[in-house]
Amino acid sequence: MHIDPLEKKWLYIALGMVALFLGSIFISLAVGIKPPSNVETIDPARLHLSEEFAEDNLGVHIQPDGRITVIMVAGRYGFFPRHITVPADTPITFRWASIDVLHGVHMPMTNMSTMVVPGYVAEVTTTFPKPGDYPMLCNEYCGLGHDYMWSKVTVVA
Ligand code: CUA
C-alpha cells in the first residue's frame, strides 16, 4: 500500500500527540497528582452509604468548636440541599462530593470556585462578607440540564 509522504508525516505527528497525552496521564497517575482542592478520595457509588455524605447528613453543621461545615452533594442537576443558610463574616468550610460526573461550583460575586471531581471530596473554606441571596452555579458542562444546575445560598448578618 502506498502512503503519501506528507500523509505519513502527519500520521507520525498524530501518533506522537497521542503518546504525549497518554504519557502525561501515566506520569500524573504515577506521581499522584490530584485535582486542586480535592483533598480526599471517596467512592461515588457508595456516597449514600458513607456517613458524611448520607442524605440525612447533608447541609449546614456547627462543629463543637464553633466552626461551620457545609456538606453538599453535586449531581445532575443540582447541588443538594438546594437551599442553605449561613452566617456572614464567618469562615465556612464547604465539602462537596459528586454522585455522577464532573461538576464545577461557582458563586458569582464571591471568591468561591472549585471543581467537583467524581471520586474526590472537594473542600473550600470561604467567608461571605455581605448578607444576601447568592446563586451557587455549575460551571463545568455536565449534560443537558447544565444551564439549570444551581442552588441558593442565603447569607444572613
Ligand atoms: Cu453540573 Cu454543569
Backbone and ligand atoms as CSV (ligand in chain L), in Angstrom:
chain,resi,resn,atom,element,x,y,z
A,1,MET,N,N,0.849,-1.197,0.000
A,1,MET,CA,C,0.000,0.000,0.000
A,1,MET,C,C,0.888,1.253,0.000
A,2,HIS,N,N,0.519,2.202,-0.842
A,2,HIS,CA,C,1.312,3.423,-0.910
A,2,HIS,C,C,0.715,4.515,-0.016
A,3,ILE,N,N,1.563,5.111,0.831
A,3,ILE,CA,C,1.107,6.237,1.651
A,3,ILE,C,C,1.884,7.468,1.243
A,4,ASP,N,N,1.160,8.509,0.946
A,4,ASP,CA,C,1.776,9.777,0.568
A,4,ASP,C,C,2.725,10.225,1.685
A,5,PRO,N,N,3.958,10.685,1.343
A,5,PRO,CA,C,4.936,11.068,2.379
A,5,PRO,C,C,4.387,12.126,3.336
A,6,LEU,N,N,3.608,13.066,2.813
A,6,LEU,CA,C,3.055,14.120,3.673
A,6,LEU,C,C,2.057,13.533,4.668
A,7,GLU,N,N,1.263,12.586,4.124
A,7,GLU,CA,C,0.277,11.917,4.977
A,7,GLU,C,C,0.979,11.147,6.096
A,8,LYS,N,N,2.106,10.509,5.699
A,8,LYS,CA,C,2.870,9.729,6.662
A,8,LYS,C,C,3.395,10.615,7.785
A,9,LYS,N,N,3.861,11.807,7.370
A,9,LYS,CA,C,4.408,12.751,8.343
A,9,LYS,C,C,3.336,13.117,9.377
A,10,TRP,N,N,2.129,13.424,8.890
A,10,TRP,CA,C,1.061,13.816,9.813
A,10,TRP,C,C,0.605,12.639,10.674
A,11,LEU,N,N,0.711,11.448,10.099
A,11,LEU,CA,C,0.376,10.252,10.862
A,11,LEU,C,C,1.296,10.141,12.080
A,12,TYR,N,N,2.592,10.366,11.845
A,12,TYR,CA,C,3.557,10.301,12.942
A,12,TYR,C,C,3.286,11.395,13.974
A,13,ILE,N,N,2.950,12.595,13.465
A,13,ILE,CA,C,2.678,13.701,14.398
A,13,ILE,C,C,1.466,13.358,15.278
A,14,ALA,N,N,0.422,12.783,14.634
A,14,ALA,CA,C,-0.785,12.418,15.383
A,14,ALA,C,C,-0.469,11.348,16.432
A,15,LEU,N,N,0.311,10.348,16.018
A,15,LEU,CA,C,0.678,9.282,16.958
A,15,LEU,C,C,1.514,9.845,18.106
A,16,GLY,N,N,2.405,10.787,17.759
A,16,GLY,CA,C,3.243,11.423,18.768
A,16,GLY,C,C,2.401,12.153,19.804
A,17,MET,N,N,1.340,12.826,19.330
A,17,MET,CA,C,0.486,13.560,20.268
A,17,MET,C,C,-0.271,12.606,21.181
A,18,VAL,N,N,-0.743,11.510,20.615
A,18,VAL,CA,C,-1.437,10.509,21.435
A,18,VAL,C,C,-0.494,9.992,22.521
A,19,ALA,N,N,0.769,9.712,22.110
A,19,ALA,CA,C,1.758,9.213,23.074
A,19,ALA,C,C,1.998,10.253,24.166
A,20,LEU,N,N,2.028,11.523,23.776
A,20,LEU,CA,C,2.251,12.612,24.730
A,20,LEU,C,C,1.113,12.679,25.748
A,21,PHE,N,N,-0.125,12.584,25.245
A,21,PHE,CA,C,-1.292,12.638,26.145
A,21,PHE,C,C,-1.283,11.456,27.108
A,22,LEU,N,N,-1.086,10.272,26.548
A,22,LEU,CA,C,-1.080,9.075,27.395
A,22,LEU,C,C,0.044,9.165,28.420
A,23,GLY,N,N,1.210,9.633,27.946
A,23,GLY,CA,C,2.360,9.771,28.825
A,23,GLY,C,C,2.065,10.695,29.987
A,24,SER,N,N,1.402,11.837,29.696
A,24,SER,CA,C,1.134,12.791,30.779
A,24,SER,C,C,0.131,12.202,31.763
A,25,ILE,N,N,-0.814,11.382,31.268
A,25,ILE,CA,C,-1.767,10.731,32.176
A,25,ILE,C,C,-1.043,9.747,33.088
A,26,PHE,N,N,-0.159,8.935,32.482
A,26,PHE,CA,C,0.553,7.939,33.282
A,26,PHE,C,C,1.465,8.609,34.306
A,27,ILE,N,N,2.113,9.696,33.881
A,27,ILE,CA,C,3.006,10.382,34.813
A,27,ILE,C,C,2.208,10.955,35.979
A,28,SER,N,N,1.056,11.573,35.683
A,28,SER,CA,C,0.277,12.157,36.778
A,28,SER,C,C,-0.252,11.063,37.701
A,29,LEU,N,N,-0.589,9.890,37.139
A,29,LEU,CA,C,-1.012,8.768,37.983
A,29,LEU,C,C,0.148,8.300,38.858
A,30,ALA,N,N,1.335,8.223,38.227
A,30,ALA,CA,C,2.498,7.680,38.922
A,30,ALA,C,C,2.917,8.565,40.085
A,31,VAL,N,N,2.902,9.888,39.889
A,31,VAL,CA,C,3.347,10.759,40.972
A,31,VAL,C,C,2.171,11.221,41.835
A,32,GLY,N,N,0.965,10.770,41.506
A,32,GLY,CA,C,-0.176,11.040,42.371
A,32,GLY,C,C,-0.667,12.474,42.335
A,33,ILE,N,N,-0.703,13.086,41.137
A,33,ILE,CA,C,-1.244,14.443,41.025
A,33,ILE,C,C,-2.763,14.385,41.198
A,34,LYS,N,N,-3.273,15.279,42.057
A,34,LYS,CA,C,-4.715,15.300,42.302
A,34,LYS,C,C,-5.292,16.613,41.816
A,35,PRO,N,N,-6.611,16.647,41.518
A,35,PRO,CA,C,-7.207,17.916,41.138
A,35,PRO,C,C,-7.121,18.910,42.299
A,36,PRO,N,N,-7.038,20.224,41.994
A,36,PRO,CA,C,-6.918,21.213,43.068
A,36,PRO,C,C,-8.132,21.191,43.982
A,37,SER,N,N,-7.926,21.452,45.233
A,37,SER,CA,C,-8.928,21.487,46.304
A,37,SER,C,C,-9.728,20.196,46.429
A,38,ASN,N,N,-9.182,19.113,45.885
A,38,ASN,CA,C,-9.820,17.822,46.084
A,38,ASN,C,C,-8.895,17.023,46.978
A,39,VAL,N,N,-9.222,17.009,48.258
A,39,VAL,CA,C,-8.267,16.582,49.262
A,39,VAL,C,C,-8.334,15.103,49.598
A,40,GLU,N,N,-9.500,14.497,49.443
A,40,GLU,CA,C,-9.636,13.105,49.844
A,40,GLU,C,C,-10.353,12.342,48.743
A,41,THR,N,N,-10.104,11.048,48.704
A,41,THR,CA,C,-10.834,10.249,47.729
A,41,THR,C,C,-12.076,9.646,48.394
A,42,ILE,N,N,-13.069,9.356,47.539
A,42,ILE,CA,C,-14.321,8.794,48.038
A,42,ILE,C,C,-14.933,7.984,46.908
A,43,ASP,N,N,-15.669,6.930,47.238
A,43,ASP,CA,C,-16.282,6.085,46.218
A,43,ASP,C,C,-17.667,6.645,45.872
A,44,PRO,N,N,-17.834,7.231,44.652
A,44,PRO,CA,C,-19.100,7.886,44.318
A,44,PRO,C,C,-20.294,6.937,44.398
A,45,ALA,N,N,-20.072,5.659,44.102
A,45,ALA,CA,C,-21.180,4.711,44.085
A,45,ALA,C,C,-21.677,4.391,45.492
A,46,ARG,N,N,-20.851,4.699,46.511
A,46,ARG,CA,C,-21.251,4.357,47.876
A,46,ARG,C,C,-21.473,5.590,48.738
A,47,LEU,N,N,-21.644,6.758,48.078
A,47,LEU,CA,C,-21.815,8.017,48.806
A,47,LEU,C,C,-22.951,7.957,49.812
A,48,HIS,N,N,-24.081,7.391,49.354
A,48,HIS,CA,C,-25.279,7.375,50.204
A,48,HIS,C,C,-25.081,6.472,51.428
A,49,LEU,N,N,-24.050,5.618,51.358
A,49,LEU,CA,C,-23.772,4.731,52.489
A,49,LEU,C,C,-22.707,5.319,53.409
A,50,SER,N,N,-21.998,6.348,52.889
A,50,SER,CA,C,-20.968,6.960,53.724
A,50,SER,C,C,-21.669,7.789,54.789
A,51,GLU,N,N,-21.025,7.924,55.927
A,51,GLU,CA,C,-21.663,8.697,56.991
A,51,GLU,C,C,-21.761,10.166,56.620
A,52,GLU,N,N,-20.651,10.682,56.075
A,52,GLU,CA,C,-20.613,12.117,55.846
A,52,GLU,C,C,-21.587,12.565,54.760
A,53,PHE,N,N,-21.639,11.847,53.638
A,53,PHE,CA,C,-22.452,12.298,52.517
A,53,PHE,C,C,-23.782,11.554,52.414
A,54,ALA,N,N,-24.174,10.885,53.487
A,54,ALA,CA,C,-25.503,10.262,53.516
A,54,ALA,C,C,-26.542,11.383,53.487
A,55,GLU,N,N,-27.720,11.070,52.943
A,55,GLU,CA,C,-28.720,12.100,52.697
A,55,GLU,C,C,-29.063,12.907,53.955
A,56,ASP,N,N,-29.196,12.235,55.090
A,56,ASP,CA,C,-29.629,12.977,56.285
A,56,ASP,C,C,-28.487,13.724,56.961
A,57,ASN,N,N,-27.282,13.658,56.392
A,57,ASN,CA,C,-26.176,14.429,56.956
A,57,ASN,C,C,-25.834,15.659,56.111
A,58,LEU,N,N,-26.545,15.840,54.983
A,58,LEU,CA,C,-26.234,16.971,54.113
A,58,LEU,C,C,-26.720,18.269,54.752
A,59,GLY,N,N,-26.012,19.362,54.455
A,59,GLY,CA,C,-26.439,20.664,54.946
A,59,GLY,C,C,-25.412,21.304,55.864
A,60,VAL,N,N,-25.889,22.262,56.654
A,60,VAL,CA,C,-25.018,23.095,57.488
A,60,VAL,C,C,-24.839,22.454,58.865
A,61,HIS,N,N,-23.588,22.321,59.277
A,61,HIS,CA,C,-23.293,21.756,60.592
A,61,HIS,C,C,-22.446,22.734,61.395
A,62,ILE,N,N,-22.792,22.933,62.652
A,62,ILE,CA,C,-21.944,23.733,63.538
A,62,ILE,C,C,-21.132,22.760,64.380
A,63,GLN,N,N,-19.807,22.839,64.218
A,63,GLN,CA,C,-18.925,21.920,64.944
A,63,GLN,C,C,-18.855,22.324,66.418
A,64,PRO,N,N,-18.450,21.393,67.282
A,64,PRO,CA,C,-18.351,21.710,68.719
A,64,PRO,C,C,-17.493,22.954,68.991
A,65,ASP,N,N,-16.454,23.188,68.159
A,65,ASP,CA,C,-15.598,24.362,68.397
A,65,ASP,C,C,-16.114,25.619,67.694
A,66,GLY,N,N,-17.328,25.582,67.150
A,66,GLY,CA,C,-17.932,26.769,66.556
A,66,GLY,C,C,-17.706,26.912,65.061
A,67,ARG,N,N,-16.813,26.112,64.494
A,67,ARG,CA,C,-16.610,26.189,63.051
A,67,ARG,C,C,-17.858,25.705,62.323
A,68,ILE,N,N,-18.037,26.208,61.102
A,68,ILE,CA,C,-19.213,25.803,60.332
A,68,ILE,C,C,-18.775,24.993,59.121
A,69,THR,N,N,-19.386,23.842,58.963
A,69,THR,CA,C,-19.102,22.973,57.825
A,69,THR,C,C,-20.389,22.777,57.042
A,70,VAL,N,N,-20.278,22.851,55.715
A,70,VAL,CA,C,-21.441,22.596,54.869
A,70,VAL,C,C,-21.135,21.368,54.018
A,71,ILE,N,N,-21.956,20.349,54.161
A,71,ILE,CA,C,-21.777,19.115,53.401
A,71,ILE,C,C,-22.785,19.114,52.263
A,72,MET,N,N,-22.295,19.011,51.029
A,72,MET,CA,C,-23.202,19.035,49.881
A,72,MET,C,C,-22.820,17.959,48.877
A,73,VAL,N,N,-23.845,17.531,48.129
A,73,VAL,CA,C,-23.636,16.567,47.066
A,73,VAL,C,C,-23.964,17.268,45.751
A,74,ALA,N,N,-23.098,17.102,44.753
A,74,ALA,CA,C,-23.356,17.636,43.421
A,74,ALA,C,C,-23.796,16.490,42.527
A,75,GLY,N,N,-24.858,16.722,41.781
A,75,GLY,CA,C,-25.348,15.676,40.884
A,75,GLY,C,C,-26.211,16.310,39.821
A,76,ARG,N,N,-26.394,15.593,38.721
A,76,ARG,CA,C,-27.239,16.152,37.671
A,76,ARG,C,C,-28.680,16.227,38.169
A,77,TYR,N,N,-29.322,17.421,38.317
A,77,TYR,CA,C,-28.728,18.717,38.075
A,77,TYR,C,C,-28.992,19.631,39.257
A,78,GLY,N,N,-28.105,19.609,40.195
A,78,GLY,CA,C,-28.256,20.494,41.333
A,78,GLY,C,C,-27.171,20.240,42.364
A,79,PHE,N,N,-27.073,21.179,43.302
A,79,PHE,CA,C,-26.247,20.966,44.491
A,79,PHE,C,C,-27.240,20.753,45.629
A,80,PHE,N,N,-27.068,19.687,46.357
A,80,PHE,CA,C,-28.058,19.333,47.375
A,80,PHE,C,C,-27.446,19.442,48.764
A,81,PRO,N,N,-28.166,20.047,49.745
A,81,PRO,CA,C,-29.518,20.613,49.646
A,81,PRO,C,C,-29.581,21.819,48.693
A,82,ARG,N,N,-30.767,22.039,48.128
A,82,ARG,CA,C,-30.936,23.091,47.122
A,82,ARG,C,C,-30.847,24.487,47.719
A,83,HIS,N,N,-31.055,24.622,49.025
A,83,HIS,CA,C,-31.029,25.944,49.643
A,83,HIS,C,C,-30.397,25.821,51.023
A,84,ILE,N,N,-29.320,26.594,51.255
A,84,ILE,CA,C,-28.723,26.591,52.587
A,84,ILE,C,C,-28.630,28.018,53.103
A,85,THR,N,N,-28.577,28.166,54.415
A,85,THR,CA,C,-28.450,29.479,55.041
A,85,THR,C,C,-27.225,29.454,55.945
A,86,VAL,N,N,-26.332,30.440,55.738
A,86,VAL,CA,C,-25.101,30.511,56.534
A,86,VAL,C,C,-24.891,31.942,57.024
A,87,PRO,N,N,-24.130,32.112,58.103
A,87,PRO,CA,C,-23.888,33.462,58.614
A,87,PRO,C,C,-22.810,34.213,57.822
A,88,ALA,N,N,-22.928,35.546,57.805
A,88,ALA,CA,C,-21.903,36.383,57.172
A,88,ALA,C,C,-20.691,36.492,58.097
A,89,ASP,N,N,-19.548,36.900,57.527
A,89,ASP,CA,C,-18.323,37.182,58.305
A,89,ASP,C,C,-17.840,36.005,59.141
A,90,THR,N,N,-18.107,34.810,58.698
A,90,THR,CA,C,-17.711,33.612,59.431
A,90,THR,C,C,-17.058,32.646,58.445
A,91,PRO,N,N,-15.893,32.090,58.784
A,91,PRO,CA,C,-15.294,31.118,57.863
A,91,PRO,C,C,-16.186,29.883,57.759
A,92,ILE,N,N,-16.488,29.515,56.536
A,92,ILE,CA,C,-17.347,28.359,56.300
A,92,ILE,C,C,-16.605,27.372,55.415
A,93,THR,N,N,-16.539,26.144,55.873
A,93,THR,CA,C,-15.865,25.107,55.102
A,93,THR,C,C,-16.908,24.290,54.347
A,94,PHE,N,N,-16.841,24.375,53.015
A,94,PHE,CA,C,-17.737,23.592,52.174
A,94,PHE,C,C,-17.046,22.291,51.785
A,95,ARG,N,N,-17.790,21.202,51.811
A,95,ARG,CA,C,-17.279,19.929,51.303
A,95,ARG,C,C,-18.301,19.342,50.344
A,96,TRP,N,N,-17.841,19.075,49.107
A,96,TRP,CA,C,-18.738,18.520,48.093
A,96,TRP,C,C,-18.222,17.171,47.618
A,97,ALA,N,N,-19.163,16.322,47.229
A,97,ALA,CA,C,-18.816,15.102,46.508
A,97,ALA,C,C,-19.802,14.971,45.360
A,98,SER,N,N,-19.341,14.447,44.239
A,98,SER,CA,C,-20.217,14.261,43.077
A,98,SER,C,C,-20.779,12.852,43.088
A,99,ILE,N,N,-22.071,12.738,42.733
A,99,ILE,CA,C,-22.647,11.397,42.633
A,99,ILE,C,C,-22.548,10.858,41.218
A,100,ASP,N,N,-22.163,11.709,40.254
A,100,ASP,CA,C,-22.121,11.201,38.884
A,100,ASP,C,C,-20.894,11.701,38.107
A,101,VAL,N,N,-20.984,12.886,37.504
A,101,VAL,CA,C,-19.915,13.335,36.611
A,101,VAL,C,C,-19.219,14.561,37.192
A,102,LEU,N,N,-18.280,15.103,36.421
A,102,LEU,CA,C,-17.558,16.309,36.834
A,102,LEU,C,C,-18.501,17.508,36.862
A,103,HIS,N,N,-18.513,18.210,37.983
A,103,HIS,CA,C,-19.261,19.460,38.090
A,103,HIS,C,C,-18.304,20.550,38.554
A,104,GLY,N,N,-18.724,21.796,38.391
A,104,GLY,CA,C,-17.940,22.909,38.922
A,104,GLY,C,C,-18.844,23.713,39.837
A,105,VAL,N,N,-18.273,24.254,40.911
A,105,VAL,CA,C,-19.062,25.114,41.791
A,105,VAL,C,C,-18.580,26.536,41.605
A,106,HIS,N,N,-19.501,27.429,41.360
A,106,HIS,CA,C,-19.113,28.817,41.211
A,106,HIS,C,C,-20.195,29.692,41.830
A,107,MET,N,N,-19.774,30.644,42.656
A,107,MET,CA,C,-20.726,31.606,43.201
A,107,MET,C,C,-20.314,32.985,42.748
A,108,PRO,N,N,-21.053,33.557,41.763
A,108,PRO,CA,C,-20.693,34.882,41.253
A,108,PRO,C,C,-20.648,35.909,42.389
A,109,MET,N,N,-19.739,36.865,42.275
A,109,MET,CA,C,-19.563,37.946,43.247
A,109,MET,C,C,-18.947,37.465,44.556
A,110,THR,N,N,-18.455,36.233,44.584
A,110,THR,CA,C,-17.695,35.759,45.739
A,110,THR,C,C,-16.416,35.125,45.179
A,111,ASN,N,N,-15.520,34.707,46.077
A,111,ASN,CA,C,-14.297,34.069,45.585
A,111,ASN,C,C,-14.450,32.550,45.542
A,112,MET,N,N,-15.698,32.088,45.583
A,112,MET,CA,C,-15.955,30.655,45.627
A,112,MET,C,C,-15.945,30.042,44.238
A,113,SER,N,N,-15.035,29.137,43.999
A,113,SER,CA,C,-14.985,28.432,42.727
A,113,SER,C,C,-14.113,27.193,42.876
A,114,THR,N,N,-14.638,26.047,42.506
A,114,THR,CA,C,-13.830,24.832,42.531
A,114,THR,C,C,-14.464,23.789,41.624
A,115,MET,N,N,-13.706,22.760,41.302
A,115,MET,CA,C,-14.252,21.642,40.552
A,115,MET,C,C,-14.679,20.568,41.544
A,116,VAL,N,N,-15.707,19.829,41.188
A,116,VAL,CA,C,-16.096,18.661,41.984
A,116,VAL,C,C,-15.884,17.440,41.092
A,117,VAL,N,N,-14.772,16.760,41.348
A,117,VAL,CA,C,-14.364,15.634,40.515
A,117,VAL,C,C,-14.892,14.344,41.143
A,118,PRO,N,N,-15.584,13.511,40.345
A,118,PRO,CA,C,-16.066,12.251,40.909
A,118,PRO,C,C,-14.911,11.455,41.520
A,119,GLY,N,N,-15.116,10.927,42.710
A,119,GLY,CA,C,-14.071,10.148,43.359
A,119,GLY,C,C,-13.253,10.944,44.363
A,120,TYR,N,N,-13.473,12.267,44.385
A,120,TYR,CA,C,-12.735,13.115,45.324
A,120,TYR,C,C,-13.695,13.986,46.119
A,121,VAL,N,N,-13.279,14.339,47.325
A,121,VAL,CA,C,-14.010,15.343,48.086
A,121,VAL,C,C,-13.376,16.694,47.785
A,122,ALA,N,N,-14.177,17.642,47.344
A,122,ALA,CA,C,-13.676,18.992,47.102
A,122,ALA,C,C,-13.951,19.824,48.344
A,123,GLU,N,N,-12.920,20.520,48.819
A,123,GLU,CA,C,-13.095,21.305,50.038
A,123,GLU,C,C,-12.614,22.731,49.825
A,124,VAL,N,N,-13.445,23.697,50.210
A,124,VAL,CA,C,-13.084,25.106,50.114
A,124,VAL,C,C,-13.575,25.801,51.377
A,125,THR,N,N,-12.723,26.641,51.953
A,125,THR,CA,C,-13.156,27.446,53.100
A,125,THR,C,C,-13.218,28.897,52.649
A,126,THR,N,N,-14.337,29.540,52.920
A,126,THR,CA,C,-14.503,30.913,52.482
A,126,THR,C,C,-15.353,31.683,53.488
A,127,THR,N,N,-15.340,32.999,53.342
A,127,THR,CA,C,-16.127,33.881,54.214
A,127,THR,C,C,-16.946,34.800,53.320
A,128,PHE,N,N,-18.217,34.927,53.624
A,128,PHE,CA,C,-19.060,35.845,52.846
A,128,PHE,C,C,-19.247,37.128,53.635
A,129,PRO,N,N,-18.680,38.247,53.155
A,129,PRO,CA,C,-18.780,39.484,53.923
A,129,PRO,C,C,-20.174,40.111,53.872
A,130,LYS,N,N,-20.877,39.925,52.746
A,130,LYS,CA,C,-22.158,40.644,52.588
A,130,LYS,C,C,-23.354,39.702,52.658
A,131,PRO,N,N,-24.342,40.040,53.503
A,131,PRO,CA,C,-25.570,39.250,53.532
A,131,PRO,C,C,-26.299,39.341,52.192
A,132,GLY,N,N,-27.097,38.342,51.905
A,132,GLY,CA,C,-27.876,38.347,50.666
A,132,GLY,C,C,-28.086,36.941,50.164
A,133,ASP,N,N,-28.787,36.854,49.025
A,133,ASP,CA,C,-29.001,35.563,48.377
A,133,ASP,C,C,-28.001,35.406,47.250
A,134,TYR,N,N,-27.289,34.291,47.238
A,134,TYR,CA,C,-26.305,34.047,46.192
A,134,TYR,C,C,-26.647,32.763,45.464
A,135,PRO,N,N,-26.542,32.784,44.132
A,135,PRO,CA,C,-26.714,31.519,43.413
A,135,PRO,C,C,-25.426,30.709,43.482
A,136,MET,N,N,-25.571,29.408,43.619
A,136,MET,CA,C,-24.427,28.504,43.510
A,136,MET,C,C,-24.595,27.780,42.184
A,137,LEU,N,N,-23.720,28.100,41.217
A,137,LEU,CA,C,-23.891,27.609,39.853
A,137,LEU,C,C,-22.898,26.509,39.524
A,138,CYS,N,N,-23.259,25.713,38.524
A,138,CYS,CA,C,-22.324,24.728,37.991
A,138,CYS,C,C,-21.614,25.355,36.792
A,139,ASN,N,N,-20.290,25.313,36.781
A,139,ASN,CA,C,-19.575,25.908,35.651
A,139,ASN,C,C,-18.727,24.903,34.869
A,140,GLU,N,N,-19.052,23.626,35.009
A,140,GLU,CA,C,-18.443,22.617,34.131
A,140,GLU,C,C,-19.593,21.949,33.385
A,141,TYR,N,N,-19.501,21.886,32.057
A,141,TYR,CA,C,-20.610,21.287,31.308
A,141,TYR,C,C,-20.811,19.835,31.749
A,142,CYS,N,N,-22.045,19.515,32.172
A,142,CYS,CA,C,-22.275,18.183,32.731
A,142,CYS,C,C,-23.462,17.474,32.101
A,143,GLY,N,N,-24.070,18.090,31.090
A,143,GLY,CA,C,-25.187,17.421,30.438
A,143,GLY,C,C,-26.256,18.432,30.041
A,144,LEU,N,N,-27.379,17.913,29.576
A,144,LEU,CA,C,-28.429,18.781,29.025
A,144,LEU,C,C,-28.963,19.774,30.050
A,145,GLY,N,N,-28.960,19.407,31.314
A,145,GLY,CA,C,-29.527,20.291,32.331
A,145,GLY,C,C,-28.501,21.221,32.961
A,146,HIS,N,N,-27.300,21.244,32.403
A,146,HIS,CA,C,-26.196,22.028,32.997
A,146,HIS,C,C,-26.590,23.487,33.270
A,147,ASP,N,N,-27.262,24.110,32.270
A,147,ASP,CA,C,-27.619,25.529,32.410
A,147,ASP,C,C,-28.586,25.773,33.564
A,148,TYR,N,N,-29.255,24.717,34.015
A,148,TYR,CA,C,-30.250,24.887,35.076
A,148,TYR,C,C,-29.746,24.323,36.393
A,149,MET,N,N,-28.459,23.982,36.427
A,149,MET,CA,C,-27.916,23.397,37.654
A,149,MET,C,C,-27.460,24.504,38.589
A,150,TRP,N,N,-28.302,24.831,39.520
A,150,TRP,CA,C,-27.913,25.833,40.512
A,150,TRP,C,C,-28.726,25.651,41.785
A,151,SER,N,N,-28.166,26.127,42.880
A,151,SER,CA,C,-28.835,26.106,44.166
A,151,SER,C,C,-28.675,27.481,44.787
A,152,LYS,N,N,-29.270,27.682,45.944
A,152,LYS,CA,C,-29.266,29.013,46.534
A,152,LYS,C,C,-28.578,29.007,47.892
A,153,VAL,N,N,-27.732,30.034,48.111
A,153,VAL,CA,C,-27.078,30.219,49.408
A,153,VAL,C,C,-27.558,31.556,49.979
A,154,THR,N,N,-28.184,31.512,51.131
A,154,THR,CA,C,-28.615,32.738,51.795
A,154,THR,C,C,-27.614,33.063,52.897
A,155,VAL,N,N,-27.035,34.264,52.821
A,155,VAL,CA,C,-26.074,34.708,53.831
A,155,VAL,C,C,-26.783,35.711,54.735
A,156,VAL,N,N,-26.822,35.407,56.015
A,156,VAL,CA,C,-27.528,36.299,56.947
A,156,VAL,C,C,-26.533,36.990,57.879
A,157,ALA,N,N,-26.868,38.227,58.255
A,157,ALA,CA,C,-25.973,39.007,59.116
A,157,ALA,C,C,-25.954,38.438,60.529
L,1,CUA,CU1,CU,-23.177,20.271,36.754
L,1,CUA,CU2,CU,-22.742,21.545,34.845
